[in-house]
Every structure is written in C-alpha cells, then in structure tokens.
Amino acid sequence: MTPPPTPDPPVSLLVIEDDPSIALVLEEILASSYEVRLANGPDAALSAIAERRPDLLLMDVNLSAEIDGIELSERVKSRFGYVPHCFLTAYSDPATLARAEQTEPVGYLVKPFEAKDVLAMVAIGVANARRQKERAHSAARLDLALRDGLEAVLFCDSSGQLLAASDAARRVLGIPDSDSFGQQVAGILNVAQDAGEESLLVPEALRAAAAGERFQRNTVLQRPDRSTVPVEVTVSADLGIGEYAFHLRLLPQATQTQEPKNGSHGQSPQPAATDSPASRALAPEDGLIDSVTGLPNRKALEAKLTESGERPSGFLAAILVDHLPIIRQRYGRPAEDQVMLAYSQHLAEHLPPECALGRWSENSFVTFPRPPIREQLDREVSRAVSLPMLHHLQMYGRSALLRISARASFYCFSPDLPGQIDTFVSPANTGVRARR
C-alpha cells in the first residue's frame, strides 16, 4: 500500500506591526491559512528572523522606532540575505513608493484595507516569493555549472533550444562556443548511427522530464570530428521556469552497465584498455576532475583550500557515505561507482547552491560555502546530508533497492585539515558519530 504523501509545511508569516490592534486583526485574518508570528518593532523582528526564517514578511512602513519598515527591510537583507516581504502602509506618495520599490517587495497594500485585500496580497506575495526563489536557485545552479566548468551539462528550453553549456560539456562533445548557441540540443547530442532507436534520445528525455519522470540512459555520442564517446545522460527539469538540464557523464569501458555477453551475471567485467578517446577524456590535462562523478577531485580541492579566495572562512563539511564496502563486496566496484555518482547528484540537488562540492576519496565528499557566507548555511548542509537516498541498482542482471545514507563532520580551516578529514572518512571509521 502506497503511503499518503507528506503534506507541505504551512507557509510561515512574520507580521511586523507596532499597533497591537492592527497586529491582532492581521493575525485573525491570516491564521486560518498560514502560520503567523507577530513582532512589534525592528529589534523583535530581527530576533524572530534569527530564530526561524519566515517565508514572508508583512511590514508596516511607519514603525514607531528609530527606523521605518523600508529601512528595516534593508537591515534584514544585509544580515540574513533577501527575505520576501510585503508592505502594509497608509503612505502611497511617490517618494515612499520609490524607496519601497528599491527593496524589491513582492506586495504593497495601502491602508485602510479589508480582509479579502490582505488575503489576496499575501497569496500573490507567497506565489511571487516562490517564483523568485525558483529563479534564484536556477540562476545559481546555472552560474555554478558554467563558472566552474567541471560538470558536463547543457541547458535548454522546452523546445530543446540550447540556452547555455558548461566548458566541460564542450570538451566532452568537442564543440567550440561559436558552434552551439541557438542550436537544438538534438543536433548537438549526435547519437552514433549504430545506436539505432537511441536517435530519439532528446525528444524522449524532454517528454520524460516534462512529465516529472526520471530519465537516464547510456549511449554513444558522435563528435564533429567523427570520434565517438560513451556517456550516461540524465535529464532534470525546472518546470517553474521551463528549463531543462542534460547532464553528461563519461563512461569508461570498465564501468558500463550493459549485460555481459558471456552471461556470467555475478562476475565483474575485466577492465578494458584505457587509451580510448573516452578514457582520455576522463582525465583532463589538469587532472582535477573525478572520473566517476565529474566533480572536482581531491587534488583540485586541496588546491582551492590553499587559495585565500577559495579557502572556506566559515566551515568545511566532510561527508562520509555509509555501507560502500558492503555494496562493493556484494555487487562489485562498478556498483559502488554507480552509487557514488547517484549520491553526488543527490547532494547537488539538496545542498544550498552557494556551496561548492567535490569528491575527497572513494567513500566521501566535501562541501564548503563560497563567499559571501550566509548565516546558518551549515544547518542547511546538515539537513541535506541527513536526507537518505533510495537508489535502484541494476547491474549485470541483478537488481536491488538500496537506501544510501551519510554522515557529516564540520571543520574550520587549519593546516592539518586534510589529515583531519582523512581520519573521519577512513574505512575503519564506522562507529564515529558526526561532530560539530
């Protein structure tokens, strides 16, 4: 029996109003549909936001304090980052409206108001805030992928037209910048002729992603120079803004998951020669990319930790994936690689976009925030790591549903940081609890 879906948590509102009678009226109007907290001034509001960040602020402009609601919204942004907010005010003069507009509110309501006006403004404000958050996360993911150039990913719209491509994707596909923008992804992901029905790769991927289904397929792509490269293609979608992402992972011959021709399902395949174009592409000239996940490897991470511009000034979290020795023993090394790839994608999906992610060792990752660092970002990392991943493993005729979990340990920068991380992620470290 399928369990019922978990209901979404209620939208949290913080009403900042120094008139107790108006604050109580607003609470009465909104409490049936939202989770409402009250603050009677700037200090109380900042304390309430620090305690628990709301989804939306409702602020009176004319607060009886040393600052008004517009100045308060600027202080909130400088301390916590942008928090979606609406203004409730008796003022609608051009000067006040111009000041308020600079803070990018998601709603503005002039007093006196009726209950239906408040409910309508809050509903629109919540919807606008959600869209802003989706756009911000999408822009952050896009910027991260393109800036680092370490993940091979193509972004396109619902029609399949290319929006952007990371440097890693261009290296994998052998395409220069001038030959790709504005083209259809189907014309860039050229499936080798002997792949048969795989020529429908892009249309099928877009249909699956639009329907909310997971799409993952191994295929062979042909570059403009007629060389071929085996890849795993997965597709994700941000349906709120109509954006699709094609993630490419190079497949070395030793870790492809096709059925062995000799029928010996329980045996691991023999590694193939490593001098193929695909194998050479797995190891870029700088040697800074992990061949399984496409993330920065330990060499790249240690180089970043020695650069003052990249060195984490807040924290670094080491993430130890559990039970990998058992998975390797039962299913072989290719299964372990498959799980680590899937878990790296799981982390990338749930970690804050402000965090860099890399693979430290066979069984671990590290993540750290890029400057500027938002407060409580470490809590978001802890939350992401605490989410287990269900992975359907299919390997050489064997199938298993695996529950993959991990533990995190947080560190401040120090010269012996690599040694501290190695101690935590050591295979013998099976009974150590995560520490802060």
Number of C-alpha atoms within 10 A of each C-alpha: 3 4 5 6 6 6 6 6 8 11 13 18 23 23 27 25 26 19 13 12 10 11 19 14 11 19 19 12 17 17 12 9 12 15 16 21 17 20 20 18 23 25 11 13 22 18 12 16 17 15 9 10 16 20 18 22 27 25 27 27 23 16 20 15 12 9 14 16 24 23 16 21 26 17 16 18 14 10 14 16 13 14 20 24 25 24 23 23 19 14 15 13 8 9 10 13 13 11 12 20 14 10 17 14 20 21 21 21 19 14 12 9 12 9 12 10 13 19 15 12 18 24 14 14 23 23 13 16 20 16 14 14 14 16 15 13 16 17 13 15 17 19 14 18 20 20 12 14 18 21 23 23 25 26 21 22 20 16 13 19 18 22 18 19 23 22 22 23 21 18 14 23 23 16 16 11 12 7 9 18 14 13 14 17 22 16 13 21 19 19 24 19 12 9 11 9 9 18 18 11 17 22 13 13 22 24 13 17 20 18 11 13 14 13 17 15 12 18 17 21 23 18 18 12 9 10 13 19 22 23 20 15 21 18 22 21 23 17 15 11 13 12 18 25 22 23 19 23 22 24 22 23 18 16 20 19 17 12 14 15 7 6 10 12 14 14 11 17 19 9 10 12 10 13 9 14 14 19 20 12 19 21 13 14 9 8 13 18 24 21 21 22 24 21 25 24 22 19 15 18 23 15 12 14 18 12 10 9 11 16 20 22 16 19 17 24 23 25 26 28 20 18 16 20 13 11 17 15 11 12 20 17 18 20 23 23 20 20 25 22 18 19 22 20 13 17 20 17 12 14 19 18 20 19 19 21 21 24 26 26 16 16 20 23 26 24 24 25 24 17 14 9 17 14 13 10 18 21 10 14 22 17 12 19 22 13 14 13 17 15 15 13 17 15 21 21 13 11 11 11 10 13 12 18 16 19 20 26 20 21 18 12 15 9 9 8 15 15 10 14 23 15 12 22 26 14 15 9 12 12 6 11 11 14 10 10
